[in-house]
Amino acid sequence: MKDIMKNSTVKTMLLALFLLGGQLFAATSRSDVKLLEASEDIKIISQQIVKDYFYLSQNTKKQEAAESLHAGVSALDEKLRLIAAATKNEDTKNVLTFLAFSRDQISETIALPYDAENGALMLDYSETLLEGAEAIANDHRYAFSKEEQMLINVKNMAYLIERITKYYMAFQVGFNDHNNVKQLRSAVGSFDDELTRLNSYGYRGDSAKNLDVINQFWPISRKFYLTLERRKLPNILYISAEHLENVIAKLELYHIKNQ
């Protein structure tokens, strides 16, 4: 009888531990998802803010770009607050300190008149935000489902469009050194790779039509990006990037719904 009771007690304890472990794992996974999503968004924002900054330096009367720039800073604030509230990871907290500093420097810099020195600083802040966001994402990665991986791929396309356009706009105002051109070309190649993955997914209906739009517009934009030394088309490529991102956002929504 004692053995039966002992075995029953052990089983009960194991079941309790299993259930508790499952709850802890689920909580950790939810936290990781939030932190990963926020860090992926910061990657996009880090490029978008500086893209808008350089575009505005050439077109100071472009109200839409000015609004986008300030909306990007506000979105960055929101994502930083989300990470601060959700994380218990000390490394993430330390990285967050640097991201908050970069955010403050960005706000100070965009309030000043544009010059080459401030432009160089904005490029540095952009890369600091990107590096920090990637570090946080790496701290909270887990085994993705197929749909989660596709969502990450689609969000990465939005980031790449912003990155490509950022370096294009920077080139137009004189930041034309070899490394910046190399970064642009590398991002174009990465976008090609992500588009290949999307084309092999098997979209249907409206999502297939959205993919067709990307396949139609990307080769044209791609050619203009890669011939940046010969053509100056900031207005066309700013609008084109915005259009591509709007279509990409529809595919992102599709994969969110499919989770």
Secondary structure, DSSP 4 states (H G I P E B T S, - for coil): -HHHHHHHHHHHHHHHHHHHHHHHHHHHHHHHHHHHHHHHHHHHHHHHHHHHHHHHHH-TT-HHHHHHHHHHHHHHHHHHHHHHHH---HHHHHHHHHHHHHHHHHHHHHTSPP-HHHHHHHHHHHHHHHHHHHHHHHHT-----HHHHHHHHHHHHHHHHHHHHHHHHHHHTT---HHHHHHHHHHHHHHHHHHHHHHTT---HHHHHHHHHHHHHHHHHHHHHHTTTT---HHHHHHHHHHHHHHHHHHHHHHHHT-
